[in-house]
Amino acid sequence: MSLRFLLGRSGAGKTSNILDEIRSKMAEDPEGNPIIYLVPDQMTFLSEYKLIKTPGLAGMIRTQVFSFSRLAWRVLQETGG
């Protein structure tokens, strides 16, 4: 498992780059390791919507879009804390 930060100013194409990479990984291996896309709270719905509307992808079971608070809740739920 790896963690990667993509930093840059507004309009540099960070979101497009990330979404394109996620789409290509989902197309290559739909049942591979999970992909977690971490976004601010107000961007979760829009990010999921952009992924779902990708033509040619049958689904997005492998990819999960989390906000920071939702990821914290998920970690606590899985660790029993």
C-alpha positions, 0 to 999 in steps of 0.5 A: 500500500502506498500513500501519495500527495499531489500538491499544486496551486488551483487550476494545475490539473490535480483533480483531473490527473487523479481521476484519470489515474483512478479510472485507468486503474479501475479499467485495468484491474476492477478487482484489485487492491482498494483505491481510497480517494481522500477529498474535503467534506464538500467534495465527496459527492462531486468526486463520486459523481465524476467517477460514476459518470465515466463511460465504459466503467461497469462500476466502482466497487474498488474505489472509495471516496472518503472525506477526512471525517468519514475516513476517521470514522471508518478507521475507528470502526474497523479497529474497534476504537 
